[in-house]
Amino acid sequence: MVENQTPESSFTRRNFIKGAAAGIFGTAAIGALGGCSPAQTATAQSGSYTYADTVKWDGEYDVLVMGFGGAGAVAAHYAAKNGAEVLLFDVAPEGHEGGNTRYCAQCIAFGKEGDEDKLLAYYEALSGGIEYDEDVLRALVDGMVQIPSILVDEYGIEEVASFKGQAAWNWGIPEFPELEGSDAVDVGTINGKFSDAALWNLYRDKVYEEQNQIDVWYESPGTALIQDPDTLTILGVAIDRKGTPLNIRARNGVVLACGGFENNPRMVNDYLGLAVYNPIGTLYNRGDGISMVLEAGADLWHMGVYEGIRFLGGAGLEAPMGERSPYGTVGIPGFDTGGSYVLIGSDGSRYVNETYMTRHGHVSGHGEWPHPQHTKHNHLIMDQAHYDLIAQANQLDDRMASLIVQADSIEALAASIGADPTVLKSTIEKYNLYAQQGEDWECGRNAETMKEIGSGPYYSFPMVARILNTQGGPRHNANSQVMDVQGNPIPHLYAAGEFGGFTAKNYQGASNMTECLVFGKIAGTNAAEKKGDLALYAAKSQVESDLSYILGAETDAVGSAEYQVAENEYVGAASGLGGEIVVKIKMDDSTIESVEVLKESETPEIGGEALKKLPQMVVEKQSPDIDAISGASVTSKAFAEAVKAALEKAGM
């Protein structure tokens, strides 16, 4: 069957639920993918070979998985479990694979059977009004309730330790307790600990246990998808194997699980609007897969969504571009509570509540949870008292000491860091006033966290936005099939994990790890399913073109039309905001009897409305010298000029 005509997987809402006979995630119904649809059935006249036969292949597997992180490891495992020969390849060198799964807190969000509808309501509410795919969310929550049994039965752990109702690492469970259904979400780890790479190692070890069916290639980035130009079926991947370009064929499917684009400065500039930043996790999420799927015709979603960290509005101590942010997922030592310090933007003004607990870098504002607008040059400003406090507590490490700027006055400090001295001085004065009055009217900082910034010397650290991960990538359906811009699945192409994650706006902590397991499982299983025969391929025949449309043959850009007029009727024209305005006046001797607009292209709700009133105004005044209608002055002027032109023809 052709995948862009018939959904290729049986992983629907019902089939996703665990069944004793089917095994975990209900795999019993998978198997309807073989055979050919009429569109794939070729006759002898179509040719004697497929497009795949025109490619010089260097290797062949059933399934190719790009990205050896959590989603890729899960996809490779389930593809192998379903009998596939798998190549799992990654851009990172050995020892640095793992994507963000390796660096995260190792938490995974899950639920319990019977709570699917509540979980669905919660994740729908997290979208915050942004369009979402209900089938994708339903597949997610149907998988969430199976996660504890999957990790126990499939991966061999004893149990998932629950942290429901508690603070996890630096966010709450649930993260958005005010939303409907939030009480159904739970978060846990496989051993009751955080940030120890335990879940990542569990996934990685499973792959290494299956080396009889899974080959692993490091330092081997994918560079392009190899696609049939007629059926758009993905046939394989061009891979740079440690400097050697190879074409590797995928008999059944390609799974892209290559993470986001947080290590691609150009994409971050374009999609997130951040001039400078540092990643917190892997350094190998370069957006390669996004470039590849765009060439294959994929649609993108959630490209403007990213997650950060709790402290200082999501900002962290600046590191050189391309390097990982210092201190990982924690804040800067000495600045996780209150004190005599402020965070400023490029001009020297504050832009965020420095001590507020963000929700993965999102801050509360006007009933929403957007990211603060980090500027190109942000600085953490403190006085001598706070500097001494962190120094005495041995929290001033070598990295901080190497970046610190000191000055005897606020004005001198501003000059040293490129801020506006007048603005920074005003910022400090206002902050101190807030501290005295116990109310931060500017950023809402809690009075207990504010201490006045005293006398100099003063100190500054350079700060930048920190990106935990991006969420954008190719749009996929509930079967993990990548969708094209017309809304059809691209045959044999799948996506999982943060590469086109489901998060449209607000993020519940640990949900990315959830989708790594849920959609990694779906993608790997569906990619492993044997597909029908490829369509036969034949070179296109040469055709002779009949060029009826060439320059000057036909155009809609014509001059003034000829208008039929009766006795004592005259036509005039002038140029308005939207083009030509043509009017016809009817005269009775020297009296303007009527004015009619014959043609206009003005803005309907502005100029268009004005043109309903202007003709009567001319008749009443018996003159084109009328007052312009407010907001439509250009239209009014052009109308008056058109009336004057008509009057000139009337000899007036």
BELSUL-V532929 format. One record per backbone hydrogen bond with DSSP energy under -0.5 kcal/mol. CO is the residue of the C=O (numbers start at 0). NH is the residue of the N-H. E is the energy in kcal/mol with one decimal. If there is no record, write none. Layout:
co,nh,e
CO,NH,E
CO,NH,E
This chain:
co,nh,e
0,2,-0.5
1,4,-1.8
1,5,-1.9
9,11,-2.5
11,15,-1.7
12,16,-0.6
13,16,-1.0
18,22,-2.2
21,26,-0.8
22,18,-1.2
22,25,-2.0
25,28,-0.5
26,29,-1.3
32,531,-0.6
36,39,-1.5
36,40,-1.2
39,41,-0.5
42,45,-1.5
43,46,-1.1
48,536,-4.7
49,52,-1.1
50,53,-2.1
51,54,-1.2
54,56,-1.0
58,248,-2.8
60,250,-3.0
61,251,-2.7
61,252,-1.5
62,86,-2.2
63,65,-0.5
63,254,-3.2
64,66,-0.7
64,88,-2.4
65,256,-3.0
66,68,-1.0
67,97,-1.4
68,72,-2.6
69,73,-2.2
70,74,-2.7
71,75,-2.6
72,76,-2.2
73,77,-2.5
74,78,-2.2
75,79,-2.4
76,80,-2.6
77,81,-1.3
78,83,-2.3
79,82,-2.0
83,85,-0.5
84,61,-1.3
84,62,-2.2
85,87,-0.5
85,214,-2.7
86,64,-3.0
86,88,-0.6
87,216,-2.5
88,66,-3.2
89,219,-3.1
91,218,-2.4
92,95,-2.3
97,69,-0.6
97,100,-1.0
97,101,-1.1
98,101,-0.5
98,102,-0.5
99,103,-1.7
104,194,-1.7
107,187,-2.0
109,185,-2.7
111,114,-2.1
114,118,-2.7
115,119,-2.5
116,120,-2.2
117,121,-2.1
118,122,-2.6
119,123,-2.3
120,124,-2.1
121,125,-1.9
122,126,-0.6
123,126,-0.9
124,127,-1.7
125,505,-2.2
126,129,-1.9
131,133,-0.7
132,136,-2.2
133,137,-2.6
134,138,-2.3
135,139,-2.2
136,140,-2.7
137,141,-2.5
138,142,-1.6
139,143,-2.2
140,144,-1.5
142,145,-1.4
142,146,-0.6
143,110,-1.1
143,146,-1.2
145,149,-2.4
146,150,-2.7
147,151,-1.7
148,152,-3.3
149,153,-2.5
149,154,-1.2
150,156,-2.1
151,155,-0.8
158,160,-0.6
160,188,-1.3
162,165,-2.2
165,172,-1.1
170,167,-2.9
172,164,-1.2
175,178,-1.9
178,181,-1.8
180,183,-1.8
181,184,-1.3
185,109,-2.8
186,162,-2.8
187,107,-2.4
188,160,-2.9
196,200,-2.7
197,201,-1.8
198,202,-2.1
199,203,-2.8
200,204,-2.7
201,205,-1.6
202,206,-1.6
203,207,-2.1
204,208,-1.6
205,209,-0.5
206,209,-1.3
207,210,-0.8
209,212,-2.1
209,213,-1.7
212,85,-2.9
214,87,-3.2
216,89,-2.1
218,241,-1.7
220,239,-2.8
223,237,-3.1
224,226,-0.6
225,234,-3.4
225,235,-1.3
227,231,-1.9
232,227,-2.9
232,234,-0.6
234,249,-3.1
235,225,-2.7
236,238,-0.6
236,247,-2.5
237,222,-3.4
237,223,-1.2
238,240,-1.1
238,245,-2.9
239,220,-0.5
239,241,-1.5
240,243,-1.3
242,244,-0.6
243,240,-2.8
245,238,-2.8
245,247,-0.6
246,57,-3.6
246,58,-1.1
246,248,-0.5
247,236,-2.4
248,60,-2.3
248,250,-0.5
252,63,-1.9
253,255,-0.5
253,493,-2.5
254,65,-3.0
254,256,-0.7
255,495,-1.7
259,286,-1.3
260,263,-1.9
262,264,-0.6
263,267,-2.4
264,268,-2.6
265,269,-2.7
266,270,-3.2
266,271,-0.6
267,271,-1.8
267,272,-1.0
267,273,-1.1
268,272,-0.7
272,274,-0.5
275,464,-0.7
277,466,-2.3
278,324,-3.5
283,285,-1.4
284,262,-2.5
286,290,-1.5
287,291,-1.8
288,292,-2.6
289,293,-2.0
290,294,-1.5
291,295,-0.9
292,297,-2.7
293,296,-1.4
296,484,-1.3
298,474,-2.6
300,472,-1.8
301,304,-1.4
304,470,-2.4
304,471,-0.6
306,467,-3.2
306,468,-1.1
309,312,-0.7
309,357,-1.1
310,313,-1.9
311,314,-1.8
313,465,-1.6
315,463,-2.5
316,325,-0.6
319,322,-2.2
324,327,-1.0
326,329,-2.3
331,334,-2.1
338,340,-1.4
338,450,-1.3
339,382,-1.3
341,343,-0.5
341,380,-3.1
342,350,-0.7
343,378,-2.0
344,347,-1.3
346,419,-1.1
348,344,-2.9
351,353,-0.7
352,355,-1.0
353,311,-0.9
355,312,-0.5
355,357,-1.0
357,359,-0.8
358,361,-1.3
359,307,-3.2
360,371,-0.6
361,358,-2.7
362,369,-0.6
364,367,-1.7
367,364,-2.5
369,362,-3.3
371,373,-1.6
377,462,-3.0
378,343,-3.0
378,380,-0.7
379,460,-1.6
380,341,-2.1
381,458,-2.4
382,386,-2.0
383,387,-2.8
384,388,-1.8
385,389,-2.2
386,390,-2.1
387,391,-2.8
388,392,-1.2
389,394,-3.0
389,395,-0.7
390,393,-1.5
394,396,-1.3
396,400,-2.5
397,401,-1.9
398,402,-0.9
399,402,-0.9
399,403,-1.2
404,459,-1.7
406,456,-0.6
406,457,-3.3
408,412,-2.2
409,413,-2.7
410,414,-2.0
411,415,-1.7
412,416,-1.7
413,417,-0.9
413,418,-2.0
418,420,-0.6
419,423,-2.8
420,424,-2.4
421,425,-2.0
422,426,-2.5
423,427,-2.4
424,428,-2.1
425,429,-2.6
426,430,-2.5
427,431,-2.5
428,432,-1.8
429,433,-2.4
430,434,-2.5
431,435,-2.2
432,436,-2.4
433,437,-1.7
433,438,-1.5
438,440,-1.1
439,443,-1.4
444,439,-0.6
445,448,-1.7
446,449,-1.3
448,338,-2.5
448,450,-0.6
451,453,-0.7
454,383,-0.9
457,406,-2.1
458,381,-2.1
459,404,-2.2
460,379,-2.4
461,317,-2.4
462,377,-1.1
463,315,-2.9
464,277,-2.0
465,467,-0.6
466,279,-2.4
466,280,-0.6
468,306,-2.7
470,500,-1.6
471,499,-1.0
472,300,-2.5
474,482,-3.0
476,479,-2.0
479,494,-2.1
480,476,-1.8
481,489,-3.3
482,298,-2.6
483,486,-1.9
487,483,-3.3
488,490,-0.7
489,492,-1.7
490,233,-2.6
491,253,-2.5
492,481,-2.1
493,255,-2.8
495,498,-0.9
497,499,-1.8
497,500,-1.1
506,508,-0.6
507,510,-1.8
509,108,-1.7
509,513,-1.2
510,514,-2.5
511,515,-1.7
512,516,-1.5
513,517,-3.0
514,496,-0.6
514,518,-1.7
514,519,-0.7
515,519,-0.7
516,520,-1.9
517,521,-1.9
518,522,-2.8
519,523,-2.4
520,524,-2.2
521,525,-2.5
522,526,-2.6
523,527,-1.4
524,528,-0.8
534,50,-0.6
536,48,-0.6
544,546,-0.7
545,547,-1.4
547,549,-0.7
549,552,-2.6
549,553,-0.5
555,557,-1.6
560,562,-0.5
565,568,-1.8
567,586,-2.8
569,584,-2.8
571,582,-2.7
573,575,-0.6
573,580,-3.3
578,575,-4.0
579,581,-0.5
580,573,-1.8
581,597,-2.6
581,598,-1.5
582,571,-2.3
583,595,-2.7
584,569,-2.3
585,592,-2.6
585,593,-1.3
587,590,-2.0
590,587,-2.6
590,592,-0.9
593,585,-2.2
595,583,-2.9
595,597,-0.7
598,581,-2.3
602,605,-1.5
602,607,-3.1
603,608,-0.7
605,609,-1.9
606,610,-2.2
608,611,-0.9
608,612,-0.6
609,612,-1.4
609,613,-2.3
610,614,-0.6
612,616,-1.5
613,617,-1.9
614,618,-2.1
615,619,-2.7
616,620,-1.9
617,621,-2.0
617,622,-1.2
623,625,-2.2
628,631,-2.4
631,635,-2.7
632,636,-2.4
633,637,-2.3
634,638,-2.7
635,639,-2.2
636,640,-2.1
637,641,-2.2
638,642,-2.1
639,643,-2.3
640,644,-2.2
641,645,-1.8
642,646,-2.5
643,647,-2.2
644,648,-1.4
645,649,-1.3
646,651,-2.8
647,650,-1.3
